[in-house]
Every structure is written in structure tokens, then in C-alpha cells.
Amino acid sequence: MVEQTEFKLDDGQGIHRTCSAGVAAVPLDANDAESLVKAADSALYYAKEHGRNRVVLTQELADSPPVIE
């Protein structure tokens, strides 16, 4: 998992990071590039609003979005 990985900076300092993602797919979520980006963006913001460090699938946002940690 990303948050468990220590990244070393040039000065030797170690830092930890997290990652949030929104996933959208053609043709399930959109039929063109602009709509696809908007769908993935909506899922990304949902992930950030609900604890960060997770992946949310756009196609299941309407129901009860699955959150993958």
C-alpha cells in the first residue's frame, strides 16, 4: 500500500504519502473522452470526501459506492 511505503528525499528525509483515485470505464460510464474524465473526477472527489487513500469506481457511485482501501 502506498501509505506504508517510505519515500526518501534527496536530503535523506523519509516521507509517507497516500493516494486517492476515481475509476471510470468506456462504455459503462461514458462514451466520449470529456464524459469519461468527468465521471472519473466525480469518483475521485467522492474518494477524497470519504477518507482519502482509497479507490472509488464510478459505475457504482449511484448505489452505494464500493471503497477499496
N, C-alpha and C positions, 0 to 999 in steps of 0.2 A: 504494500500500500504506500502511496506517495507520502503521507504524513509520517510514516515510520522511517523514511529514508532521510539521512542527514546529507545535505549538500554542502560541500566545502567551498568557501570563497577563496580568492587568491591570497588573502591575508591569513588563511588557515582557520578562520572562524567557521563554525558549523551552524547551518540554519535548517529549519524544517518548514515545509510548505504543504498546502492542501490543494485539492483540485476538484472543481465542480464542472459538470458537463450536461448539456442538453442534447438528446439524440433524436433526430428526425430522419425519416426514410421516404424515398420515392418508390412507389406511388401511394403508399399508405397515408402519408401526412401532407403531401404536396405534389403538384405536377410540374412546377417550374422552380427555377433557382431562387427567385425572390420569396416565394411562399415557403420554400424549404428552409431558408435562413430564418424567416420569421417564426416558423414552428419550432425550430431548434432553439432560438433565442427565448421563446416563451418557456420552454422546458428548463433552460439554463437559469432563468430568473426564479423559477419555482424551486430549483435545487438550492440556489443561494438563499432564498427566503425561508427555507425549511431546514436550516442547519449547516449548509455548505458541505464540502468534502463528500459529494455524492453525485451519482449519475441519475438523471430522470429521463424516461422515454416519453417522447411527445405523444405517441399514439395512445397512451393510456392515461393522459392527463385528465381527460373528461370524467373517467370513472373515479378511481382512487389511485393516484399515480404510485407506481412501484418506486421505491427508493433503494438504490443499490449502494451500500456503503463499503 
